[in-house]
Amino acid sequence: MDAYAGLRRDLFHDAFAYRPLPPRRTDGAVARRLPGRTGEAAAYLPHAVVCFFAFLAMAYGYERSLSGLTGGFTFLLSGLLLAGPVVMTLVRPIGAFWLSCAAVVLTGMMADHGTMSPWTPGSGLMHLTVLAVVALRTRPRVSLNMWLVTLGLGVVLSVVSGRADTLGSVQVAIFFGMVLLVISVGHIRKDAERQVSAEKSVTAVERDRRTVLEERTNIARELHDVVAHHMSVVAIQAEAAPYRVENPPPELAQAFATIRENAVAALTELRRVLGVVRAEDYEAPDAPQPTLADLDGLLANVREAGLPVEKVVTGAVRELPQGVELSAYRIIQEALSNTLRHAPGSGARVEIGYVLGGLGLRILNGPATSEAGPSQGSGHGLTGMAERVAMLGGQMTAERTAEGGYEVTVFIPVAAAEPEPDREPEPGVDLAKRTEERA
């Protein structure tokens, strides 16, 4: 029942629907080199090939007798009868198949071609061309259904017309089946290649997405120490503040107690979140997270690894938020690591610019000069740097230089600290208390 339902969908449902053969693409390696109108005409090469086979079927369609008609009219009628289905495949492929079957029946039953088989040279060439064109334009299942109909048609014609060469009809159908099999295998291969290409695209997108999530997780782990330090300081200062004021009012003591409770609760939740994003083999660092003050040690290690690196600092050096310092350090570290992996034998230059609106970084390296050639890294370095810069609301560019090297430019905005006006301390409040209130 499923096979019959498939046969009805493929060959009977809307069989004569208008499906014109579209022009082929002209951006191929050969078509691009054709001049002017010749290149435009190359788009209709399949149409010309089909018309050529229609002419061949018409030329082979001459029969000595067709329904009692003789002479030139017989030649014209039989030729048009065989050429029509071939041309029709360009606009109505399934309808052309049924018209071809009708032409085979007419020539097989009424033509006198002196053989024991209902197939004539013209009808065989015509039907084979129709099968091939329709198979190229449809799915492999349609090819199977057309072959089954063709096999049954040849056997029935041999029996009904009284021709004894039923085996010849089967052999013709087997030959047609081999041609359809080759076309179907080509269809299946193209579909497989298309599916593999689509899966590769999806895999690449998923890999990039996974890389971004991994980098964000790493950034969250590193920033945990920075945020936890600030929250711990808030909790400690809020707990100690009431004891540094002589006879503090109950409202003040309660306010500081609330601040401490909220700080401790936030620190607990922060550690809980870190436990979710932390890998099973993750080990918390013993030392504090690095800042730009630790950059000289990083550059010394890079120089020991064989990369000459120069550091240039411009502007007034000042202390920046710890998150900015950590991200700047990691960006420089990753850029230098990429230089070691992909440009062995080159030199690097690190420029740090303290400007009014933030921090500027520029890491530049020359082309690879080592005979060992660049190594293949994981390709996640730029993704991690971009995530850090995006987290801080900055901008980043990474591109090749005209000399063959690579340049990474980063700007991280940092809000300028607003100076507070000096004021006299209130009675009963010491300088330390005022400082804690400002914090």
Secondary structure, DSSP 8 states (H G I E B T S, - for coil): -HHHHHHIIIIITTTT---------S-STTGGGS-HHHHHHGGGHHHHHHHHHHHHHHHTT--S-BTTB-SHHHHHHHHHHHHHHHHHTTT-HHHHHHHHHHHHHHHHHHB--SSSSS--HHHHHHHHHHHHHHHHHS-HHHHHHHHHHHHHHHHHHHHHTT-S-HHHHHHHHHHHHHHHHHHHHHHHHHHHHHHHHHHHHHHHHHHHHHHHHHHHHHHHHHHHHHHHHHHHHHHHHHHHGGGGSSS--HHHHHHHHHHHHHHHHHHHHHHHHHHHHS-TT----SS----GGGHHHHHHHHHHTT--EEEEEES------HHHHHHHHHHHHHHHHHHHHHSTT--EEEEEEEETTEEEEEEEE-----TT------S-HHHHHHHHHHHTT-EEEEEE-TTS-EEEEEEEE-------------TT--HHHHHHHH-
